[in-house]
Amino acid sequence: MSASLPFFRYHPDPLASGSIRAAADTCACCKRNMGWIYTATFYTAHAVNGRFCPWCIADGSAAERFAGEFTDSYGLDGVSEDVLYEVTRRTPGFHAWQDPHWLVHCQDAAAFVAEVGYTELAAHLEALDQLRTDMRLDGWHDEIQLEHFLTHLGEGATAMLFRCTVCGAHLAYVDAS
């Protein structure tokens, strides 16, 4: 294994999320075996033979060399160009059934925590309340169906949990197959 992994402000534990794992793969960018490899999304029009090491993600060289992004900019409204660049081009993405997107709070991108079910989400009541509000705005007007759906997160649908990097509040969105 190589030295300690780089720190990603907006995805502080990419090992826990499964976005980076121990592997003997050679990085498609730097052509070195660093002991760790990225496993989630990368969007580019170029052919990429292989995956990237965390260091080529952190320094931006993978995104620059292959003119790509690890995360779509959808949802990142109201953040600075620097934050937009950091999240899309220098932060590991995460696995999701639908196209993953980043949440914003306090005019900054939030940090991705984990894909969670109801039990984990219920530990963060502000995220659960925010999710209820968002789902009502999206047309979930039957409270019984809404609560049934939420209490069964982890069974065909999950929540993507984030933490605000400014105030520490948790927020989430639903991802379903």
Contacts in CASP RR format, 6 or more apart in sequence:
PFRMAT RR
TARGET T0000
AUTHOR 0000-0000-0000
METHOD contacts of the structure
MODEL  1
MSASLPFFRYHPDPLASGSIRAAADTCACCKRNMGWIYTATFYTAHAVNG
RFCPWCIADGSAAERFAGEFTDSYGLDGVSEDVLYEVTRRTPGFHAWQDP
HWLVHCQDAAAFVAEVGYTELAAHLEALDQLRTDMRLDGWHDEIQLEHFL
THLGEGATAMLFRCTVCGAHLAYVDAS
1 22 0 8 1.000
1 35 0 8 1.000
1 36 0 8 1.000
2 34 0 8 1.000
2 35 0 8 1.000
2 36 0 8 1.000
5 14 0 8 1.000
5 15 0 8 1.000
5 20 0 8 1.000
5 36 0 8 1.000
5 54 0 8 1.000
6 54 0 8 1.000
6 55 0 8 1.000
6 57 0 8 1.000
6 58 0 8 1.000
6 59 0 8 1.000
7 58 0 8 1.000
8 14 0 8 1.000
8 54 0 8 1.000
8 57 0 8 1.000
8 58 0 8 1.000
8 90 0 8 1.000
8 91 0 8 1.000
8 92 0 8 1.000
9 86 0 8 1.000
9 91 0 8 1.000
9 111 0 8 1.000
9 165 0 8 1.000
10 86 0 8 1.000
10 87 0 8 1.000
10 91 0 8 1.000
10 102 0 8 1.000
10 109 0 8 1.000
10 110 0 8 1.000
10 111 0 8 1.000
10 112 0 8 1.000
10 165 0 8 1.000
11 17 0 8 1.000
11 19 0 8 1.000
11 91 0 8 1.000
11 92 0 8 1.000
11 93 0 8 1.000
11 94 0 8 1.000
11 111 0 8 1.000
11 112 0 8 1.000
12 111 0 8 1.000
13 113 0 8 1.000
13 114 0 8 1.000
14 20 0 8 1.000
14 38 0 8 1.000
14 54 0 8 1.000
14 92 0 8 1.000
14 93 0 8 1.000
14 94 0 8 1.000
15 21 0 8 1.000
16 114 0 8 1.000
17 94 0 8 1.000
17 95 0 8 1.000
17 112 0 8 1.000
17 114 0 8 1.000
17 115 0 8 1.000
18 39 0 8 1.000
18 40 0 8 1.000
18 94 0 8 1.000
18 95 0 8 1.000
19 38 0 8 1.000
19 39 0 8 1.000
19 40 0 8 1.000
19 92 0 8 1.000
19 93 0 8 1.000
19 94 0 8 1.000
19 95 0 8 1.000
20 36 0 8 1.000
20 37 0 8 1.000
20 38 0 8 1.000
20 39 0 8 1.000
20 54 0 8 1.000
20 92 0 8 1.000
21 36 0 8 1.000
21 37 0 8 1.000
21 39 0 8 1.000
22 35 0 8 1.000
22 36 0 8 1.000
23 35 0 8 1.000
23 36 0 8 1.000
23 37 0 8 1.000
23 51 0 8 1.000
24 33 0 8 1.000
24 35 0 8 1.000
25 33 0 8 1.000
25 35 0 8 1.000
25 37 0 8 1.000
25 50 0 8 1.000
25 51 0 8 1.000
26 32 0 8 1.000
26 33 0 8 1.000
26 50 0 8 1.000
27 33 0 8 1.000
27 34 0 8 1.000
27 37 0 8 1.000
27 51 0 8 1.000
27 52 0 8 1.000
27 53 0 8 1.000
27 55 0 8 1.000
27 56 0 8 1.000
27 62 0 8 1.000
28 48 0 8 1.000
28 49 0 8 1.000
28 50 0 8 1.000
28 51 0 8 1.000
28 52 0 8 1.000
28 62 0 8 1.000
28 66 0 8 1.000
29 52 0 8 1.000
29 53 0 8 1.000
29 56 0 8 1.000
29 61 0 8 1.000
29 62 0 8 1.000
29 65 0 8 1.000
29 66 0 8 1.000
30 53 0 8 1.000
30 55 0 8 1.000
30 56 0 8 1.000
30 61 0 8 1.000
32 53 0 8 1.000
34 53 0 8 1.000
34 54 0 8 1.000
34 55 0 8 1.000
35 53 0 8 1.000
36 53 0 8 1.000
36 54 0 8 1.000
37 51 0 8 1.000
37 52 0 8 1.000
37 53 0 8 1.000
38 51 0 8 1.000
38 52 0 8 1.000
38 53 0 8 1.000
38 54 0 8 1.000
38 57 0 8 1.000
38 70 0 8 1.000
38 92 0 8 1.000
39 51 0 8 1.000
39 95 0 8 1.000
40 70 0 8 1.000
40 92 0 8 1.000
40 93 0 8 1.000
40 94 0 8 1.000
40 95 0 8 1.000
40 100 0 8 1.000
41 70 0 8 1.000
41 71 0 8 1.000
41 93 0 8 1.000
41 95 0 8 1.000
41 100 0 8 1.000
42 48 0 8 1.000
42 52 0 8 1.000
42 62 0 8 1.000
42 66 0 8 1.000
42 68 0 8 1.000
42 69 0 8 1.000
42 70 0 8 1.000
43 68 0 8 1.000
43 69 0 8 1.000
43 70 0 8 1.000
43 72 0 8 1.000
44 66 0 8 1.000
44 67 0 8 1.000
44 68 0 8 1.000
44 69 0 8 1.000
45 67 0 8 1.000
46 66 0 8 1.000
46 67 0 8 1.000
46 68 0 8 1.000
48 66 0 8 1.000
52 62 0 8 1.000
54 92 0 8 1.000
56 62 0 8 1.000
57 63 0 8 1.000
57 70 0 8 1.000
57 90 0 8 1.000
57 91 0 8 1.000
57 92 0 8 1.000
58 90 0 8 1.000
59 90 0 8 1.000
60 89 0 8 1.000
60 90 0 8 1.000
63 69 0 8 1.000
63 70 0 8 1.000
63 88 0 8 1.000
63 89 0 8 1.000
63 90 0 8 1.000
64 89 0 8 1.000
68 89 0 8 1.000
69 88 0 8 1.000
69 89 0 8 1.000
70 88 0 8 1.000
70 89 0 8 1.000
70 91 0 8 1.000
70 92 0 8 1.000
70 93 0 8 1.000
71 87 0 8 1.000
71 88 0 8 1.000
71 91 0 8 1.000
71 93 0 8 1.000
71 100 0 8 1.000
71 101 0 8 1.000
71 102 0 8 1.000
72 88 0 8 1.000
72 99 0 8 1.000
72 100 0 8 1.000
72 101 0 8 1.000
73 84 0 8 1.000
73 87 0 8 1.000
73 88 0 8 1.000
74 99 0 8 1.000
74 101 0 8 1.000
74 102 0 8 1.000
75 101 0 8 1.000
75 102 0 8 1.000
75 103 0 8 1.000
75 104 0 8 1.000
76 83 0 8 1.000
76 84 0 8 1.000
76 87 0 8 1.000
76 88 0 8 1.000
76 101 0 8 1.000
76 102 0 8 1.000
76 104 0 8 1.000
76 109 0 8 1.000
77 104 0 8 1.000
78 104 0 8 1.000
78 107 0 8 1.000
79 87 0 8 1.000
79 104 0 8 1.000
79 107 0 8 1.000
79 108 0 8 1.000
79 109 0 8 1.000
83 108 0 8 1.000
83 109 0 8 1.000
84 109 0 8 1.000
86 109 0 8 1.000
87 102 0 8 1.000
87 109 0 8 1.000
93 100 0 8 1.000
93 112 0 8 1.000
94 100 0 8 1.000
94 112 0 8 1.000
94 115 0 8 1.000
94 160 0 8 1.000
95 115 0 8 1.000
96 115 0 8 1.000
96 160 0 8 1.000
96 175 0 8 1.000
97 175 0 8 1.000
97 176 0 8 1.000
97 177 0 8 1.000
98 175 0 8 1.000
98 176 0 8 1.000
100 160 0 8 1.000
100 175 0 8 1.000
101 173 0 8 1.000
102 109 0 8 1.000
102 110 0 8 1.000
102 112 0 8 1.000
102 162 0 8 1.000
103 109 0 8 1.000
103 110 0 8 1.000
103 160 0 8 1.000
103 162 0 8 1.000
103 171 0 8 1.000
103 172 0 8 1.000
103 173 0 8 1.000
104 110 0 8 1.000
105 162 0 8 1.000
105 164 0 8 1.000
105 166 0 8 1.000
105 167 0 8 1.000
105 169 0 8 1.000
105 171 0 8 1.000
106 164 0 8 1.000
106 165 0 8 1.000
106 166 0 8 1.000
106 167 0 8 1.000
106 169 0 8 1.000
107 166 0 8 1.000
108 164 0 8 1.000
108 165 0 8 1.000
108 166 0 8 1.000
109 165 0 8 1.000
110 162 0 8 1.000
110 163 0 8 1.000
110 164 0 8 1.000
110 165 0 8 1.000
110 171 0 8 1.000
111 162 0 8 1.000
111 163 0 8 1.000
111 164 0 8 1.000
111 165 0 8 1.000
112 160 0 8 1.000
112 161 0 8 1.000
112 162 0 8 1.000
113 161 0 8 1.000
113 162 0 8 1.000
113 163 0 8 1.000
113 170 0 8 1.000
114 120 0 8 1.000
114 161 0 8 1.000
115 158 0 8 1.000
115 159 0 8 1.000
115 160 0 8 1.000
115 161 0 8 1.000
115 175 0 8 1.000
116 153 0 8 1.000
116 154 0 8 1.000
116 158 0 8 1.000
116 159 0 8 1.000
116 160 0 8 1.000
116 161 0 8 1.000
116 172 0 8 1.000
117 153 0 8 1.000
117 154 0 8 1.000
117 158 0 8 1.000
117 159 0 8 1.000
118 150 0 8 1.000
118 151 0 8 1.000
118 152 0 8 1.000
118 153 0 8 1.000
118 154 0 8 1.000
118 159 0 8 1.000
120 161 0 8 1.000
121 127 0 8 1.000
121 128 0 8 1.000
121 131 0 8 1.000
121 150 0 8 1.000
121 153 0 8 1.000
121 159 0 8 1.000
121 161 0 8 1.000
121 172 0 8 1.000
122 128 0 8 1.000
124 161 0 8 1.000
124 170 0 8 1.000
124 172 0 8 1.000
126 169 0 8 1.000
126 170 0 8 1.000
126 171 0 8 1.000
127 159 0 8 1.000
127 161 0 8 1.000
127 162 0 8 1.000
127 169 0 8 1.000
127 170 0 8 1.000
127 171 0 8 1.000
127 172 0 8 1.000
128 150 0 8 1.000
128 172 0 8 1.000
130 171 0 8 1.000
130 172 0 8 1.000
131 150 0 8 1.000
131 159 0 8 1.000
131 171 0 8 1.000
131 172 0 8 1.000
131 173 0 8 1.000
131 174 0 8 1.000
132 146 0 8 1.000
132 150 0 8 1.000
134 173 0 8 1.000
135 146 0 8 1.000
135 149 0 8 1.000
135 150 0 8 1.000
135 174 0 8 1.000
136 146 0 8 1.000
140 146 0 8 1.000
140 149 0 8 1.000
149 157 0 8 1.000
153 159 0 8 1.000
153 174 0 8 1.000
156 176 0 8 1.000
156 177 0 8 1.000
157 174 0 8 1.000
157 175 0 8 1.000
157 176 0 8 1.000
157 177 0 8 1.000
158 174 0 8 1.000
158 175 0 8 1.000
158 176 0 8 1.000
159 172 0 8 1.000
159 173 0 8 1.000
159 174 0 8 1.000
159 175 0 8 1.000
160 172 0 8 1.000
160 173 0 8 1.000
160 174 0 8 1.000
160 175 0 8 1.000
161 170 0 8 1.000
161 171 0 8 1.000
161 172 0 8 1.000
162 170 0 8 1.000
162 171 0 8 1.000
162 172 0 8 1.000
163 169 0 8 1.000
163 170 0 8 1.000
163 171 0 8 1.000
164 170 0 8 1.000
164 171 0 8 1.000
END
